[in-house]
Each structure stands twice: as structure tokens, then as C-alpha cells.
Amino acid sequence: MGGMYKEQNFNFSENMDFETVIGLEVHLQLNTATKIFCGCRNVFGVEANTCVCPVCLGLPGSLPVLNRDVLFSGIKVGLALNCSINTFVKFDRKNYYYPDLPKGYQISQYDFPIAKAGFLPVMTGGQEKRIGITRAHLEEDAGKLIHDDAINATLVDYNRTGTPLVEIVSEPDMRSADEAYDYLTTLKLALQYLNVSDCDMEKGSLRCDANVSIRSRGETKLGTKTELKNMNSFSAVKRAIDFEVARQTRLVIAGESIVQQTLLWNEEKGITIPMRSKEQAHDYRYFPEPDLVPFTLTEAEIDKVRCGLPELPYARLHRLIEKLGVSEYDGTIIVQDKTFADFFESALALGVDVKKLCNWMNGPLMKELNDRKCRLGDLKLTPGMLVELINKVEDGTVSNLAGKEILAEVVATGRKIEDIIKEKGLTQVSDEALIGKIVDEIILKNPQVVEQVRSGKANAAGFLVGQAMKQMQGKANPKIINEFIQRRITNV
């Protein structure tokens, strides 16, 4: 956007306490089937310059037509960010020359964005903070420059040209790199719940620029900002902001001026590099797009989108805690992935204990996902299967250890739990005569540990249970073993 806030110059002194001021601009590629103003496929990773047409290449005589799905995805994003939706829909030309912009201008929205004046609640520093949303507007993406060192040339791929974007501009409400990081992770999660984008930074479907300035603490005017670009991860955003704040602080203390400019983040060197002086809005010579007639949305159309919104992660977390008895710790993990949270609620509806379900999903199941580097939908596991497994562990059919072994088999093959138990011989031994005999042997072999148990050392009893479990190859019921140990030691 540029011009997100006005810059002022201050007289700083070396003893001043500085305050950081950060605003973020997020470009989100929408996952609609086709581009924003033409019928070309909206895909990633195909052969260069194969998804183009006269419209997205800006050839003479071609006319853009707004993609209805793009419009309503933009409304969905605006509503999720608690914005008011502009019923007057108008597009503008943003004029600038760059090799990846074939028309010499970008179709965007200037004075009438699709959404404005919203906020996003963010948990940061252990407290909730509302980060203001200035605007969210629709626009088309540019192409992609490819620097080829082998031929010492720069090539351009126009496949990305015309890809639908929503640009989300925050207020300069963040005061640290950590707050910016928390805002981005919260925003990304909300957008994933909306299913309007895959939010993959590696593919470029979510990109972030940061506007950074400093001022003396207590000052209300905003200082001269710099805009940081070329950050390919949220952690890179955080590092770039920290570097830029330190750089600006050094300049001010040395009595030098901060120049308003665009800076590129060099991840390898961990520094920012000047790119160009920062344009103002008037430099783009915005004017209404003559090939797209403005039109008016009805409140009924907006309400239809509102009614179709999913429950967003922040609201879902509060409901899990307040209505279903999930702890804040467990709930925070569960809502980080909508598919994972949906699975959790489906399993809970089958009657399993909420804490036991949390323990299994946030423990063994999460480990399986991390080890396999996949998502829950890639596993051959249903909510019913997980509940069945939890019940078999709880009723003593299999041990907790065996349950984890069974889970690994189920997620990989989708086989029936009963079949896996029979095939692997994992049924837990509850034969009291056999357990009693082994416990007696363990007690006789460990008289010092027995004395520790009698003196009240709980960990000592755990050692004896472990020895018995080892002798029974992990197939015994540890609860029954512990009961036998306590009875035997008490009665001796």
C-alpha cells in the first residue's frame, strides 16, 4: 500500500527510551479455480507461461471480467477480520512499470477497498491484544522474475499474472517483533480455517511486508518508516524487524536521519539491503479502472457469506474450554489445525473422556504426524478407531505401551484394531495367579527397594512395577501389578 501512516521527524537524544512501531501488509493468494479477471487456471508449479491469455497479459482489445468467487472470498476474509464490508465495489489502476507487470499497471482497489476498519484478537505476551485492520482489498498479482545465473539473464514467468490476491493491511499497532510474529501466526490460522488459501509461504501464496519505525516512548506521532520485503517465513519477519529496529536506533543515537525506503532482507547475511526509495500513493497515479464498471453489493449477499463462515479458531478455543472442559493448554494445540480440531470433536461425540482424548491426540497421535511429516487427513485413522483404541487401553485389554504400537499400525494401514491385537499377541495379561507369582519373585530379589516403598517413596514402587512388566514382556496390566505389590508389601 505505501502511505499506511505519515512520517514525522523527531529530535532524539542518546538517553531516550525508544518505542518500536510496526504495521504489516500481508498479500494472500486466493485458491479459486481461475484467476481474478480471466478464465486461466489458478495453479502453482506448472510449466512457465502456460497459464496465460490475452486478458492477463494485457494484450490490446482484451477486457477483464471479475471472478465472482474471488469477490466472495474477499468478503469472507473481511468478515473474519471483523471489518465492515463496502457495498460499493470499485476497482482502480495502480500504474508502475516493472518487467513482471505486462500491462504496465495493476488492477487493484484504492479508495473503496472491499473491507475496512476491522481487528484481529491476538494472544501475545500472555495477554489478548486487538490488532487493528486498516483495510483488506482485492487485486491481481504480478508475474515472477527468475534470475538464471547459468545464462546470466533474468527471465519472467507470467503464469502468476492475474492470480487473485487479498492484501490485508494492519494498523501500526505492534510494538515488537514478537507481537508481529504472533499476529502473523494468528492471522494465518484464521485464513486457513476459511479455506480461501493454502497460506504456503514457500509457494508465495502468503507474503508479508513490514513497515517499521521507532519513536521516543510516550510520543504519539509516527517516525520515518522503512518497508521490509523478501521475507520467506514468519521467523524471517521476526529477525528482519529486530535487525531493522537495532539499525534505526543506532542511526538516531548517532544523530543521523532515517531515510524512508524499501529494504530487502538478506537471510544468509542476516541484514537488510536498500532496494529503492519508498513510493507514495500519488506516485502510482491511481485512477478508476475504466474496463470494470462499479457495482453495488446487497446486504443479503453479504449476510449469505456471513452465515457461511466457519467457527474461527479463537472462538473455537473459547468454546472448547468453556463448554467441553478442555484445558487451555490442550485446546490451544487442538485448534492449530482445523482438520485436527474437527477430528477431536467427532471423537469426543462418541463418548470418550475429554482428558484422555486430549492426551492421546496431543501425545501419541501428534508424534505419529510429526514423525511421518504429514497431516491428519493423510492417515488411515478415523475418530471411531481412536476411541476404540483408547477404550481398550482403559479397560485393560491392552497396555498403554501396546496401545501406542497399535496406533502406529492403524494410521499406516487402517486395519481393524482387534486384528492387530490378535496377530501381534498384544492382549494384556490379567491372570492374577501368574502376576502374583512374578510379583513375589520381584519382591524377594529387591529387599532394599521394598524397604523404600514401606518408608513412603512412591518412585520405588514404580521400579518394582517396571521390573514385573519387563519380565512379562510389557503384556501385564500395570495397575494390577501395582495393586499386588502394595498388598504384598503391606502384608509381609
N, C-alpha and C positions, 0 to 999 in steps of 0.2 A: 504493500500500500504506500509506503513512504509517508510522510506527513501525519503519522499517527499521533504525535504530540509536538508542540512547539518547543524550540530550544532557547535557552537563556544563558547568558554568561555571568559567572559569579567571581567574586574576589575571595579566593580560598587562602587560608593560612596553614602553615605546617602542623599546627596543633588541632586543626579541625577534625571532628568526628564525621566521617563520610557515610552517606546512605546510598545504597545501590537501588536503581530503578530499572525494572525490566518489563518489557512488553514483548509478546511473542506473536508471530504470524505463522500460522500453520496452513499449508497447502495440502488438501486432501483429494486424491484422485478417486472419483466415484466408480463403482463396479457395474455400471449399466452395460447392457449388451452392446450398444453402439455409442458413438461419440456424441458430443453435445449439439452439434449443428448439422450433422450429416449421417448417412447410414453406414459408414465404415465401422468395422468391428473394433470394439474397445478391448484389445488384448495386449498381453505383455510377452516379450521373448520370441516373437516371430521374425522371419527374415526382414531385413531393413527395407523400408519403403515399399512394403507390400500391402499395407492397410491405409491407403491414401486415395483421395478422389479430388476432382476439381474444387469442391467446396472447402475441404480442409487445407488444400494447397493454395487457395485464394486465386484461382485462375479467373480471368475475365469472363463475366457473364454468369458466374455461379452465384447462387443465393443460399444463405443459411436458413435452416428451419429448426426451431428449438425442440429438443428432445423432451417430451413430457415427463419421462421417468427421471431425468436429471432435475427438472424443476421440483418434483415432489420429493426427491431425495434431499434437495437443498432445504425445503420446508421442514422435513423431518429433522435434519441437523439443527436448524434454528430453534425448533420447538424443544428439542432435547437440551439445548443450552439456555432454556428459559428466556428466549428472545421474543420480541414482538415481530410479527410477520408483515411485511409490506404487501398490501393488496395490489398496489400499482407496480407492475413488473415491467422494467425498462432495462435495456442493455446499452452500453456505451463502447466507443472505440478508444483504446489506450494506445497511443501512437509512439512507437520507438522502432529503431532499426537494429536488428541483430540477425546473423545468418540462420538461426534456427526458427525464425518467425517469417514464414514465406510471404504473408500478406503485407508485412511492414506495420501491422497493428494487431492488437489482441482484442477480441471481443470480451468485455468484462462488464461489471456494474460499478458505477461511481456514486452518484448522489442518491440512488434508490436501491440499496442492497436488499436481497431477499429477506434478510433478518438483521435485527439491530437491538442494542440495549438489553443484553442478557447477562447471565452469570453462570459460573460453574463452581459448585461447592467442592473444595479440595481439603483433604486431611493432610496437613503439613506441620511438622514440628510438634506433633501430638495434639493439635487443635484444628478445628474446622475454620477455613478461610474462604470467603467468596471472592473469586477472581472475576472481575467484570469482563464481559464480552462486548467489544465496541460494535462489531458487525460480522456478518458472515455473508459473503456474496459469491455468486456463480461466475465462472469464467472458463475460457478454454486454455489448455496447456500449450506450450510451445514444443518444438521438436527437440532433438537431443544431439548435441555435438559429441563426436567421437574422435579423440586425439590419437592418431596412429603414428607411433614413433618409427615403425618399420619403413614407412614411406615418407616420413617427415611431412605429414599433412593432417589437416583436420577435416573429417567427413561429417555429414549430417544425415540423421535418420528422422524422417518426418512421420513415422508411424504414431508417435506420441502427440503430434499436432492435432488439436481438436479434442483431445481427451478431456472429459468433463472434470472440473475442479470446483471445490468449495474452499474459499480462503477464509479462515477463521482468525480474526484479529482481536487480541485481548487488550484490555486496558493496561496501562503501565502499573499494575498492582503488585507485582512480585518484587521482593526485596532481597532475594539471594538466589544463587544458582540452585540450591536445594529446593526452594519453592518452585522455581521454573521446572525442575525435573518432576516434582510431584504433580504439578499442573498438567504436564505433558502425558504422564502415565495415566492420570485420571481421565483426561480427555480422550486418549486413545482407547481406553477400556469402554467408555460410553459410546464411541463411534463403532467399535466392534459389536456391541450389543445391538446397535441399529442395523447392522449388516449392510451398510452403504459402501464399505470399502474393506479391503483386506489389511489396510494400515501397515503395509510392509515397507519399511524404510529402505531395505536393500533394493527393492524394485523401484523405489522412488514414488510409491503411491501415497506416502506421507512424508512431507518435507517441512522443515522448520527453519525460520529465520528469527534471530533475536535482536531486539533493539535495546541497547544498554547505555546507561548514563549514570553519573554519580552527582551528588549534591551534598551540601553540608546538612547534617542531621537537624531537623526542625524546619528546614526550608520547604516551601510549598511549590516554588517554581521548579521546572524541569531543566536539567542541564543539557548540554550538547550531546546528542546520541550518536552512536555508531551502530551500523547494522551488520550482524554476523551471518555469514552464509556458509554453505558447503559442509554442513554437519550431518553425518550419516547415521547417528544414533543419539538416543537421549543422553547417554553418558558423555558423548562428544559435545552436546549442547552445554552440559554442565561444566565440562573442562574449559570450553571456549569462553563461557561467561566469566568463570573465575579468572582466567588469564586476562580478559579484557578489562575487568574491574581493577585488577592489580596494575595494568598498564596505564589506565586513565588516572588512577590515584598517584602513580609516580610522576606523571606529567604535570598534574595540578600542583603537587608539592614542590616540584622544581620550577613552578612559575610559568610553565608552558601552556599553550592553548590546546584544547581538544578539537580536532577537525572532524566535522560531520562527513562521514564517508562509509562506503561499503567495504567490509573486510572479509577475506576468505580464511577459514580455519584450516590450518595445515596439521592434520592429525599426527603425521610422522614426527614433525618437529615440535609439536605442541605450542604453536604460535599462530597469531593472526597476521595476514598479509594484506596490504591495501589493494583494493580492486579498482574502485572508481569513486569519484565524489558522488554523494547521495543526491538523487534527483528529488525534486518536489513534485507535487501533483500537477502543477501547471506545466512542468517540463514534458509531460506526456500528452498535452493538448487534448484532453478528453472532450469528446462531443458525442451526442446521441447516435447510436448505430442506425443508419438510415435503412438498412435492409431488414431490420426486425421491428415490426410495429409493436409499440407498447400495448399492454392489455391489463385487464383487472381480474384479480382472483376474487372468488366469493368466499364469505366466511364459512359457508357449508363445505367448500372444498378444503379449506384449512382444517376445519373440525374433523373431517374424514381422516386426514393424515394424523391428527392428534389422537384420535380413537385407535388408530393402528399402531401407535408407539408401544414398544415392549417396556416392561418394567426395567428401569435403568439400574446399574449396579449399586449406586448409592442408596436408592430406595429399597432395593432388594436386600442389601445388608441389614438395614434397619428392621425390615420385616422378619428376616431370619432370626435376628437377635430377640426382638420383642414378641413375636408370635410363635416361633418354633423352638425357642430355648437354646439356640446356637450361641456359643461364646463369641465374643468379638474377634478373638484370635482365629478361631476356626472359620467364622463367617467371612473374614477378610480374605482368607485363602480361597475359599469356595467361590466367591463372586468374581475372582480374577479371570474366569473363563465362563462364558455363558453356557456352553455345552456341558461343562463340568457341573455348574450350578443346577442346570435342568436335570442332569442325571441324579444329583443329590436329592432333589425334591421328589423325583419319581421313585427313588429307592425309599425315601422316608415315608411316602404314602403307603408303602407295603407293610408298615407296622414295626419297623426296626427301631431300636433305641437310638436316639439322636446322637448321643455322645459316642457310642460305639461306631455308628456310621461315619461320623467325623474322623474318628481315629483311623479307620480303615481307608477312607478316601484321601485324607491328608497325609497318611503314612504309607502303607504298602502300595496302594494304587498310584499315588503320586510318584513313588520310587520307580514303578514299572514304566510310567510315562517318561520320566527323566532318563532312565536307562535306555529306553528304546528311541528316545528323541522323537516322539510322536504325540499326536493329540488323542483325546479320549475316543473320538469318533473312528479312529483307525484301529481300535482294539475290538476283539470279538467278545465283548463283555456287555451284558445287559444289567439294568438295575436289579431285576429279579435274581440273576445269578449271584450278584454280590450279596444280596440279602440272604439268600440260601446259604452261602458260604459263612457269613457272619453267624447265622443261627446254628450251623453245625459246630462252629468253634465254641459258641456259648453253651450248647447243650452237652458238650464233652465228646461229641462224635469224633472230632479231630482236634489236635493240639493247635495252639496259636502258630507255632512254627510250621506245622504241616499245612495250616491254612494259607500261609504265605506261599508255600510251594505250589499248592493247588491254584492259587490266584495267578501265578506266573504261567501255569499251563493253560488256564482258561482264557486269559487275554490273548494268548498266542494262537490257540486252536478253536476256541468256542465249544470245546467238548463238555459233556454233562459232568457235573461235579461228582455224582455218585460213581460214574465210570472211572474217573481219575482216582478216586479213593480206593476202589476195589483193585484196580490194576497195579497201583503203587503200594498197596497194603498199608494205607495211612490211617486206618481206623485206630482210634486211641484206646489203649488198654485200660480198662477199669476193673479188672479182676482183682478184687480186694485181697484174696488169699496170696496171689502172686506178688502184688505190691507190698503187702505186709512182710512177706519173706525177704524181699530185696531191701526194704527199709531197715529191718532188723540187722541185716548184714552191714549196711552203711553205718548204722549207729555203733556197732561193735568195732568197726575199723577207724572211727573218728571220735574217740572219747574226749579229746580236748575241745573239739567243736561242740560236742554235746553239752559240755560244761558252760561254754559261751552262750548257748541257747538258753540254758537254765538261768544264766545271770542277766538275761533280757536283751541280748544282742540279736536283733532281728535278721541282720545280714548273715549270721551264722547258719540260721535255719535255711536260708536261700542256698547256701553252699551245699547243704545236705540234699536239698531238693534237686539241685543240679547234678549231683553225683548219681542219684537214683535215676534221673532222666537219661543220663549218659549210659547207664547200664542197660536201660530199656530202649536204647536207640531212639530216644525222643518220642516214643509212642505212648507213653503213660500220661495219665491225667495229672498235671502238676498240682492241681487243687486237692485231689485225693491224697497224693503223696504228702503234701504239707500237713494235711489233717492227721495222717498216720504218724508222721514224725512228732507232731505236737503231743498226740495221745501217748505214744511210746515213751517219750522223754518224761512226760508228766507222771506216768505210772511206774517208771523204773525207780 
